[in-house]
Amino acid sequence: MREFLLYLLRAVIIAAVPVVTVFLCNFLQKKKEEIKQKMTSETQKRLLDEAMEAVTTAVIKTNQTYVDALKESNTFSLDNQGKAFKKSMDTATEIMRQEVKDFISSEYGDLNKWLDTQIEATVNTVKAKK
């Protein structure tokens, strides 16, 4: 009887191991995908935050070093406004790491168009705060 139970137990274990292995592999694969998705989302959020920080820094720098001086001397013109925009664009591009530029290009299309929109929005936000 004891031999029969051992034989039966061995047969059950032998049959159960592949089933448990498949279940475990599927479970681990799902967990891996969840972790990968979470990491991708966090990376994307970090890169977008870095890009937005570069734009904000560029606009504030341009305001402090260029626009404010022109406004003080009453020489701020439409031409100067274009120059200020270009300065902000150049500064933001310089500040951004290549990884951030690549991310923005792949997620939003043209980097310059994205920067154009974000700089305009940031300028409006800065103006509203003043």
Sequence and secondary structure as in RCSB ss.txt:
>XXXX:A:sequence
MREFLLYLLRAVIIAAVPVVTVFLCNFLQKKKEEIKQKMTSETQKRLLDEAMEAVTTAVIKTNQTYVDALKESNT
FSLDNQGKAFKKSMDTATEIMRQEVKDFISSEYGDLNKWLDTQIEATVNTVKAKK
>XXXX:A:secstr
 HHHHHHHHHHHHHHHHHHHHHHHHHHHHHHHHHHHHHHHHHHHHHHHHHHHHHHHHHHHHHIIIIIHHHHHTT 
  HHHHHHHHHHHHHHHHHHS HHHHHHHHHHHS HHHHHHHHHHHHHHHHHHH 
